[in-house]
Amino acid sequence: MDMSAARERLVVIGGDAAGMSAASQARRLKGPDELEIVAFERGHFTSYSACGIPYWVGGDVSAPEELIARTPEEHRARDIDLRMRTEVTEIDVAGGRVRARDVDSGAESWTSYDKLVIATGARPIRPDMPGADAPGVHGVQTLDDGQALLDSLARTRGRRAVVVGAGYIGVEMAEALINRGYEVTAVNRGSEPMSTLDPDMGRLVHEAMEGLGITMVNNTQVTKVLTGEDGRVRAVATQDAEYPADVVVLGIGVRPETTLAVAAGLPLGAHHGLLTDLAMRVRGHENIWAGGDCVEVLDLVSGQERHIALGTHANKHGQVIGTNIGGGYATFPGVVGTAVSKVCDLEIARTGLREKDARRAGLQFEAVTIESTSRAGYYPNASLMTVKMLAERRTGRLLGVQIVGREGAGKRVDIAAVALTACMTVEQMTTLDLGYAPPFSPVWDPVLVAARKASRAVQQRP
């Protein structure tokens, strides 16, 4: 009997976290005699940490190789036919095949599939304005992008940088450029940096950025990129001013890369990300899965679909997809929206809903803010942190937490992330048995202090 006739083929589009996690997990569960795996990656790298790019640009990480979890050769050694510098240009859903183009030679070919994984990631948002594609203007999403930015910095004689946007990417890139000795201006259309926080908490980040020497320009939108006689960027313009720039970094976020999915008629959500079921299968398509930055996920707190580009989610998606393709069973129930970052030694964390998220979801809430210390007040190097907590009126259900502070502040948000996942009330949180010793926490951990205050606010509300 010819066993090769029964072998299925899995095709994976995208060679980073979600795609290669799915391929690797499927390979663990099914050998090459049962499942052939072909993966396409248009770039030069696989299985890397895009989240580490700002630290590479800033000099904390010395080389891109340090950000790579598994090389193409390592994937191939596990019987995964990984084709680098090959871009999928079309998905033929009815025919069960994909068209791929060799980026260097231009040669095209079709590859059939029995099962398909779409892990095309996200692309940096490039504003629709004159000069946005000029030399010296960079998005930062892939290792190729990071290398292009470093090459640009090496060629640039001037030392003036403008970062457009002040979310996670913008803030981290502003710090990276400061570390490289650049004079940095961050132009932000919001009232404060870090729009993932409420403005009162974002103000603390603003103060920290200015303390680093970063010039913050809030409530302002860039309208064009100005270029010199050589065609390279020389400044960015807003409605009211010009800001000289030898290099511009776009840090205004990303969008799901779903160009292929749109052309193939696959279902998208309100944020233009692919819609999947709990098994990460594309809705309405039995043999197509999707994961990573190209999908939308369920927010467990608001009950609404969201687009969140994070490597943690992408790797989990890949594990779920690979398990299901390999004959097992796994689901991805959703997220609570946890994220952490830093500006110098200031740690920034959030989980759950902001005030405007809660209002948009139709929830009424109490919001409280407290200041506490990272350690017992008498223990050396105790530092202040600010904790903001939202609780639903009447029920007291925890809705969200934001934390800004120094050492030990950021990862405290994980306490709240677990509480949100467990649908705990703030009153229930006050009795959590958290670890205590003076070097690590006051007797009442700052998160519990905020929970006590939120609980009182809920109880006092008529």
Salt bridges, closest charged atoms under 4 A:
GLU8 OE1 - LYS30 NZ 3.96
GLU36 OE1 - ARG7 NH2 3.64
GLU36 OE1 - ARG9 NE 3.07
GLU73 OE2 - ARG76 NH1 3.96
ASP81 OD2 - ARG83 NH2 2.87
GLU87 OE2 - ARG42 NH1 3.22
GLU87 OE1 - ARG101 NH2 3.12
GLU90 OE1 - ARG99 NH2 2.83
ASP92 OD2 - ARG97 NE 2.86
ASP104 OD1 - ARG85 NH2 3.08
GLU108 OE1 - ARG99 NH1 3.54
ASP133 OD1 - ARG126 NH1 3.69
ASP144 OD1 - HIS44 ND1 2.84
GLU175 OE2 - LYS342 NZ 3.02
GLU192 OE2 - ARG203 NH1 3.43
GLU192 OE1 - HIS206 ND1 2.74
ASP198 OD2 - LYS388 NZ 2.98
ASP200 OD1 - LYS388 NZ 3.15
GLU207 OE2 - ARG203 NE 3.68
GLU210 OE2 - HIS206 NE2 3.00
GLU242 OE1 - ARG234 NH1 4.00
ASP246 OD2 - ARG160 NE 3.23
GLU257 OE2 - ARG123 NH1 3.58
ASP277 OD2 - ARG281 NH1 3.79
ASP299 OD2 - ARG306 NH1 2.94
GLU305 OE2 - ARG283 NH2 3.23
ASP345 OD1 - ARG406 NE 3.39
GLU355 OE1 - ARG359 NH2 2.96
GLU355 OE2 - LYS388 NZ 2.71
ASP357 OD1 - ARG354 NH2 2.84
ASP357 OD1 - ARG360 NH1 3.33
GLU366 OE2 - ARG393 NE 2.94
GLU366 OE2 - ARG461 NE 2.70
GLU392 OE1 - ARG397 NE 3.26
GLU407 OE1 - ARG375 NH2 3.22
ASP414 OD2 - LYS411 NZ 2.70
ASP445 OD2 - ARG412 NE 2.83
